[in-house]
Amino acid sequence: MKEVFDHLFLDGKPGRTALVNGREFLFFTGYNYLGINSDPEFIALMAEGLAKYGWLHPSSRISNTRLAIYEECEALLSELTGTEATALLSSGYAAGRAATGLYEPNVCNAPQSHPAILQNLSEFTDFSVWRSWLIQEHASACDLLIIAGDSVNPLTSAINDFSFLSTLNRAVTAIIDDSHGIGVIGNKGSGMSSLMRSDDQVMCVYTYSLAKAFGIVGGAVSGPSEVIAAIKSRPEYSGATALSPAQAYAFVNGQHIYDRQREKLKAGITYFEAALYDLEGIQHTASLPVFMLPVQFKEQLFHDNDILISAFAYPDPTGKKLQRVVLNALHTFADLDRLASVVKKHYYE
């Protein structure tokens, strides 16, 4: 049996399927959660945006000549997240660095924080253990409590619960990287913001990539007006070329497409959950499109059945390989049946 290579080079854009050396595979990897890059209506909106704005606007956001589409996009993201203001940046990484950069070196990072928001590596590896330590010891020991963590851990298929912050009875600034939550979880894809209880003592700042569920290249920070004003004075905002205005146009005018694709993804998740309901050892959180596979599963078996799964070590490329299947809104129930049959075959071998 020929082993799968560590790196598979795709012949073109992946969607429901992908081509590798001319061979078609069902594609259950990547973070194209809503399948936006293959949606004909969204592609048409991109073409409209290209005709109107071109593919980029090589100018600073603080220039005296600006494009209103960026402000429209920011206003829409503020509405979605229920926040006062939003700053668009060139990437999710830039958004995370800008937000945490306001508070360095005082940031207390949760375990497994994405590098975009990582200022101080946590000594803990488990979120629940870190939460207990924060409640019992750290929260009362520091004058300025600023925490940073990810809303969703796509490496473990878990949603981190930050609701405990309201029980601390003190002022807290929470910087939450919602890259894998926004557009997927919460009311209308509002992400972690819809799961956080409104509290005068907890100030939430949300950073996120737009490249996951929303399918456009860029990032954003949403939060209180004073925080966003401070971010807009930083070089990550003023010194970088903004995201493509054509993509911002498609985002603003394509909200109904996101709604439709989100419902398709939800249906697919529910269907696949039901198909695997009697199998133990597959780690999954309801509403997330990520399913962690047992370590004994072999990537090769999926490959032999024309299925590509996510199988690589992250964030340390020399570490243990993580094996997952990631659903997207393009997958049909027939695709999911085929995937489930291979999982079950592997499970009962």
C-alpha positions in Angstrom: 0.0 0.0 0.0 1.4 3.3 -1.0 1.6 5.8 1.9 0.1 9.3 1.6 2.6 12.0 1.1 3.0 14.6 3.9 2.1 17.3 1.4 -0.5 17.0 -1.3 -0.6 19.7 -3.9 -4.0 20.6 -5.2 -4.6 21.2 -8.9 -7.1 24.1 -8.3 -9.4 25.5 -5.8 -11.0 23.0 -3.4 -14.6 23.0 -2.6 -16.9 20.0 -2.2 -14.1 18.1 -3.9 -10.5 18.7 -4.9 -8.1 17.4 -7.6 -4.7 16.0 -6.8 -2.7 15.0 -9.9 -6.0 14.8 -11.8 -7.6 12.5 -9.3 -10.8 13.7 -7.6 -11.2 13.5 -3.9 -14.0 14.4 -1.5 -12.5 17.3 0.4 -12.9 17.2 4.2 -10.2 19.6 5.3 -9.4 23.3 5.3 -11.5 26.1 6.8 -13.8 27.0 3.9 -16.8 26.4 6.3 -19.5 28.0 4.2 -18.1 27.1 0.8 -18.1 30.7 -0.3 -15.3 30.3 -2.8 -17.4 28.0 -4.9 -20.8 29.8 -4.6 -21.8 31.1 -8.1 -23.8 34.0 -6.6 -21.0 35.2 -4.4 -18.6 34.9 -7.3 -20.9 37.1 -9.4 -20.9 39.7 -6.6 -17.1 39.5 -6.6 -17.2 40.2 -10.4 -19.4 43.3 -9.7 -17.0 44.5 -7.1 -14.1 44.0 -9.4 -15.8 46.0 -12.1 -16.6 48.8 -9.6 -13.4 49.0 -7.5 -10.7 46.8 -9.1 -9.0 44.1 -7.1 -7.2 46.3 -4.7 -7.1 49.8 -3.3 -3.4 50.5 -2.8 -3.9 53.3 -0.3 -3.8 53.8 3.5 -7.1 53.8 5.3 -6.2 57.2 6.8 -5.6 58.8 3.3 -7.7 61.8 2.4 -9.1 59.8 -0.5 -11.1 56.8 0.8 -13.6 54.1 -0.2 -16.9 54.1 1.7 -17.3 50.4 1.2 -14.9 49.8 4.0 -16.9 51.8 6.4 -20.0 49.9 5.3 -18.3 46.6 5.9 -17.2 47.8 9.4 -20.7 48.9 10.3 -22.1 45.6 9.2 -19.6 43.7 11.3 -20.3 45.9 14.3 -24.0 45.1 13.9 -23.3 41.4 13.6 -21.2 41.3 16.8 -23.3 43.7 18.7 -20.4 46.0 19.3 -19.9 49.8 19.1 -17.3 49.9 16.4 -15.0 47.8 14.1 -11.7 48.2 12.4 -10.9 46.3 9.2 -7.3 45.1 8.9 -5.3 43.2 6.3 -5.6 39.8 8.1 -6.8 38.1 11.1 -3.2 37.9 12.3 -2.8 41.7 12.1 -6.1 42.1 13.9 -5.0 39.9 16.8 -1.6 41.6 17.1 -3.2 45.1 17.0 -5.7 44.2 19.7 -3.3 42.5 22.1 -0.6 45.1 21.3 -2.7 47.7 23.1 -2.3 45.9 26.4 1.2 44.2 26.3 2.9 43.0 28.5 -0.2 42.6 30.8 -2.0 40.0 28.7 -2.8 36.7 30.4 -3.2 34.2 27.6 -5.5 31.1 27.8 -3.9 27.8 26.9 -3.4 27.2 23.1 -4.1 30.8 22.2 -3.5 31.4 18.5 -0.2 33.2 17.7 -2.2 36.2 16.5 -3.2 37.0 20.1 -0.4 35.3 22.0 1.6 37.7 24.2 2.5 35.5 27.2 2.5 31.7 26.8 0.3 30.0 29.4 1.9 27.5 31.8 -1.3 25.5 31.5 -2.4 23.2 28.6 -6.0 22.7 29.6 -8.6 25.5 29.4 -10.6 24.4 32.4 -7.5 24.2 34.6 -6.5 27.7 33.5 -10.0 28.9 34.3 -9.9 27.5 37.8 -6.4 29.1 38.4 -7.6 32.4 37.1 -10.7 32.4 39.4 -8.9 31.2 42.5 -5.5 33.0 42.3 -4.6 35.2 39.4 -7.8 37.4 39.2 -7.3 38.7 42.8 -3.5 39.0 42.5 -3.3 41.5 39.6 -4.5 45.1 39.4 -5.2 45.0 35.7 -6.9 41.8 34.5 -6.6 41.4 30.7 -7.1 37.9 29.3 -6.8 36.7 25.7 -8.0 33.4 24.2 -9.7 31.7 21.3 -13.4 31.2 21.2 -13.1 27.9 19.3 -10.3 25.5 19.3 -10.4 23.8 15.8 -7.7 21.4 16.9 -9.9 19.8 19.5 -13.3 20.8 18.2 -14.2 22.7 21.4 -15.9 26.0 22.2 -14.2 27.7 25.1 -16.6 29.0 27.7 -15.7 32.5 28.9 -19.0 33.1 30.8 -17.1 32.6 34.1 -15.6 36.1 33.6 -18.8 37.6 34.9 -18.4 35.8 38.2 -15.1 37.5 39.0 -16.9 40.6 40.3 -14.2 42.9 39.0 -13.2 44.7 35.8 -11.9 42.4 33.1 -10.8 43.1 29.5 -11.3 39.9 27.3 -9.7 39.7 23.9 -11.3 36.8 22.1 -10.0 35.5 18.8 -13.3 34.5 17.1 -11.8 33.4 13.8 -13.3 29.9 13.9 -16.6 31.0 15.6 -17.8 34.1 13.7 -20.0 33.2 10.7 -20.6 29.7 12.1 -21.8 29.7 15.7 -24.3 32.0 17.5 -27.3 33.8 16.2 -27.0 34.5 12.5 -23.3 33.6 12.7 -22.5 36.3 15.2 -20.0 34.1 16.9 -18.9 34.2 20.5 -20.4 37.7 21.0 -23.9 36.1 21.1 -22.8 33.6 23.8 -21.3 36.2 26.1 -23.6 37.8 28.7 -23.7 41.6 28.7 -21.8 42.8 31.8 -20.6 46.2 32.7 -17.5 44.7 34.4 -16.4 42.6 31.4 -15.2 44.5 28.3 -15.0 42.2 25.3 -12.9 42.9 22.3 -13.3 40.4 19.4 -10.6 39.8 16.8 -11.1 37.5 13.8 -10.1 36.5 10.4 -12.6 37.0 7.6 -11.0 34.2 5.6 -12.7 31.3 7.3 -16.5 31.3 7.2 -16.7 34.6 5.3 -14.3 33.5 2.5 -12.6 36.9 2.0 -9.0 37.8 2.8 -8.8 40.2 5.7 -9.4 40.6 9.4 -11.2 42.8 11.9 -11.4 43.9 15.5 -14.8 44.7 17.0 -15.4 46.3 20.4 -15.9 49.5 22.3 -15.4 52.7 20.4 -12.4 53.8 22.4 -10.6 50.5 21.8 -11.3 50.7 18.1 -10.1 54.3 17.9 -6.8 53.2 19.6 -6.4 50.4 17.1 -7.0 52.8 14.2 -4.0 54.8 15.4 -1.7 51.8 15.2 0.5 50.9 12.2 -1.3 47.6 11.7 -4.3 49.7 10.5 -2.7 52.8 9.1 0.4 51.3 7.5 -1.1 48.3 5.7 -3.0 47.9 2.5 -6.6 47.1 3.2 -8.5 44.0 2.1 -9.7 44.0 -1.5 -12.6 46.4 -2.0 -14.2 43.9 -4.4 -14.3 41.4 -1.5 -15.7 44.0 0.9 -18.4 44.7 -1.7 -19.3 41.0 -2.0 -19.4 40.7 1.8 -21.7 43.6 2.3 -24.0 42.6 -0.5 -23.9 38.8 0.1 -25.3 38.5 3.6 -28.2 36.4 2.3 -25.7 34.0 0.8 -24.0 33.5 4.1 -27.4 32.9 5.8 -28.2 30.3 3.2 -24.9 28.5 3.4 -24.9 28.5 7.2 -28.2 26.7 7.2 -26.7 24.1 4.7 -23.7 23.6 7.0 -25.9 23.2 10.1 -28.0 20.6 8.3 -24.8 18.7 7.3 -23.4 18.8 10.8 -26.7 17.4 12.2 -26.8 14.7 9.5 -23.2 13.6 10.1 -23.6 13.6 13.9 -26.6 11.2 13.5 -24.5 9.0 11.2 -21.8 8.6 13.9 -24.0 8.7 17.0 -23.0 5.2 18.2 -19.3 5.6 17.7 -17.1 6.4 20.7 -13.8 8.2 20.6 -14.7 10.7 17.9 -14.4 14.1 19.6 -17.0 16.7 18.5 -18.9 19.7 19.8 -22.4 20.3 18.6 -22.7 23.2 16.1 -19.0 22.8 15.0 -18.1 21.3 11.6 -14.9 19.7 13.0 -14.7 16.0 14.0 -11.5 14.7 15.7 -10.6 11.2 14.7 -9.1 8.6 17.1 -5.3 8.4 16.9 -5.4 4.8 15.6 -7.2 5.9 12.4 -5.0 5.8 9.3 -5.1 8.7 6.8 -4.2 6.1 4.1 -7.6 4.4 4.4 -9.4 7.6 3.6 -7.0 8.4 0.7 -7.7 4.9 -0.7 -11.4 5.7 -0.7 -10.8 9.1 -2.5 -11.3 11.2 0.6 -8.9 13.9 1.8 -8.9 14.6 5.6 -7.0 17.1 7.6 -3.8 15.3 8.9 -0.9 17.4 10.0 0.9 18.5 13.1 0.1 22.0 14.4 1.3 24.4 15.6 4.6 22.5 16.0 5.2 20.8 12.6 7.4 18.3 14.3 4.7 17.3 16.8 2.0 14.8 16.8 -0.2 14.7 13.7 -3.8 15.7 14.3 -6.4 13.9 12.2 -9.8 15.6 11.6 -12.6 15.8 9.2 -13.9 19.3 8.5 -17.3 19.6 6.9 -18.3 22.6 4.7 -21.7 23.8 3.3 -21.0 22.3 -0.1 -21.0 18.7 1.0 -24.1 16.7 0.1 -25.8 14.1 2.3 -24.4 11.5 -0.1 -20.9 12.8 0.5 -21.4 12.5 4.2 -22.8 9.0 3.9 -19.7 8.0 2.0 -17.4 9.6 4.6 -19.4 7.9 7.4 -19.1 4.5 5.8 -15.3 4.8 5.7 -15.2 6.0 9.3 -17.3 3.1 10.4 -15.1 0.7 8.3 -12.0 2.0 10.0 -13.7 2.0 13.4 -14.7 -1.6 13.3 -11.6 -3.0 11.8 
